[in-house]
Structures are given as structure tokens and as C-alpha cells.
């Protein structure tokens, strides 16, 4: 279910077969994306996997853990005793030898629900807050005039 959008972000929510709810936020600057997923209502210890694209010819798909995830063929993490946030950096590009994702964006998570995204390009930082009880996410600060999702 779409929740809202802003200049460089979009949020949605869906319920999986187990009954857990996933509230997702994607913040983008060009081809670089920050993907955040708040999982609520899952049993503690539930495995969560984050996958990316299947790249086409001459394309490169990148997916890097940023918070709550371990690296591997597919990024994975485990839910805690309550709502659990997982964050990954992603990019699909045909650019040869692209700058590492970690050099292009920095992510900070506070209290497992506040997300700050800082772009190396100098673009304004994005601040967002997940609200687990409402299964929603809101833009904060300069982005507050954007939609509340």
C-alpha cells in the first residue's frame, strides 16, 4: 500500500504471509538509493532478507548493508523483540568502476526508528521517523513539507 512520496523519497507498507507488517522507505539521489524497512509484528528471531535487482547485460547491481543486516549473496538480518529496522544501500548502474556506495551516502539510525541520510554530493540531508504503532514514516526538518506517509 503506498503511504506517501516527497521530492526524493517514497514510502509503502505491506503485510506478509506471517502477518508481520513491513513499512518501507526509499530515499534516492540519482542512481543511489537508501532502502529502509521497518518490520513489526514478526516473532523475535525471524530472518529477514533484502534483495536487489537482476542486472542486465553490462549492468552492475550493488546492495550493501547499512544497518541491521549482514553481508552475503542476499543481505539478511534477524528481528528483535519489537519493531526492527533494516537499512541497505543500493545502486543499479552501467558505469565502469563506480565510486563505492559507502563513499556516496552516509546513514545514521537513532533509537531504531530515526533515519538520517547524508549525501556526499552536497544535496540536503534527509531526516525521517518511523512510527511502529501506526506503521508509518514521516519526513522531518526541511522535508516536513513533503507528505507524511
Residue pairs with C-beta under 8 A, 6 or more apart in sequence:
1 12
1 13
1 14
2 10
2 11
2 12
3 11
3 12
3 13
3 23
3 136
3 137
3 149
4 10
4 11
4 137
4 146
4 147
4 148
4 149
5 11
5 146
5 147
5 149
6 139
6 143
6 146
6 147
7 143
7 146
8 27
8 28
8 29
8 123
8 126
9 25
9 26
9 27
9 28
9 126
9 128
9 139
9 143
9 146
10 25
10 26
11 23
11 24
11 25
11 26
11 136
11 137
11 149
12 23
12 24
12 149
13 21
13 22
13 23
13 24
13 135
13 136
14 21
14 22
14 24
15 21
15 22
16 22
18 42
18 43
18 46
19 41
20 39
20 40
20 41
20 42
20 46
20 79
21 39
21 40
21 41
21 135
22 37
22 38
22 39
23 37
23 38
23 40
23 130
23 135
23 136
23 137
24 35
24 36
24 37
24 38
25 34
25 35
25 36
25 37
25 115
25 128
25 130
25 137
25 149
26 33
26 34
26 35
26 36
27 33
27 34
27 36
27 117
27 126
27 128
28 34
29 104
29 105
29 119
29 121
29 123
30 121
31 91
31 92
31 93
32 89
32 90
32 91
32 101
32 104
32 105
32 119
33 89
33 90
33 91
34 66
34 87
34 88
34 89
34 90
34 105
34 107
34 115
34 117
35 50
35 87
35 88
35 89
35 90
36 67
36 85
36 86
36 87
36 115
36 128
36 130
36 137
37 48
37 50
37 85
37 86
37 87
38 83
38 84
38 85
38 86
38 113
38 130
38 132
38 135
38 137
39 46
39 48
39 79
39 83
39 84
39 85
39 86
40 82
40 83
40 132
40 135
42 48
42 79
42 84
43 79
44 79
44 80
44 81
45 78
45 79
46 78
46 79
47 76
47 77
47 78
48 69
48 76
48 77
48 78
48 79
48 84
48 86
49 74
49 75
49 76
50 63
50 69
50 74
50 75
50 76
50 77
50 86
50 88
51 63
51 74
51 75
52 61
52 62
52 63
52 90
52 92
53 61
53 92
54 61
55 61
55 92
58 94
59 92
59 93
59 94
60 91
60 92
60 93
60 94
60 95
60 98
61 90
61 91
61 92
62 89
62 90
62 91
62 92
62 93
62 98
62 101
63 75
63 88
63 89
63 90
64 71
64 75
64 88
64 89
64 90
64 101
64 102
65 71
65 75
65 77
65 87
65 88
66 87
66 88
66 89
66 107
67 85
67 86
67 87
67 107
67 109
68 77
68 84
68 85
68 86
68 87
68 109
69 75
69 76
69 77
69 86
69 87
69 88
70 76
70 77
75 86
75 88
77 84
77 86
78 84
82 132
83 112
83 113
83 130
83 132
84 112
85 109
85 112
85 113
85 115
85 130
87 107
87 109
87 115
89 101
89 102
89 105
89 107
90 101
91 98
91 101
103 120
104 119
104 120
104 121
105 117
105 118
105 119
105 120
106 117
106 118
106 120
107 115
107 116
107 117
107 118
108 115
108 116
108 118
109 115
109 116
110 116
113 129
113 130
113 131
113 132
114 127
114 128
114 129
114 130
114 140
115 126
115 127
115 128
115 129
115 130
116 125
116 126
116 127
116 128
117 125
117 126
117 127
117 128
118 125
119 125
124 142
125 141
126 139
126 143
127 139
127 140
127 141
127 143
128 137
128 138
128 139
128 140
128 143
129 137
129 138
129 140
130 136
130 137
131 137
131 138
136 148
136 149
137 149
138 144
138 148
138 149
139 146
139 147
139 148
139 149
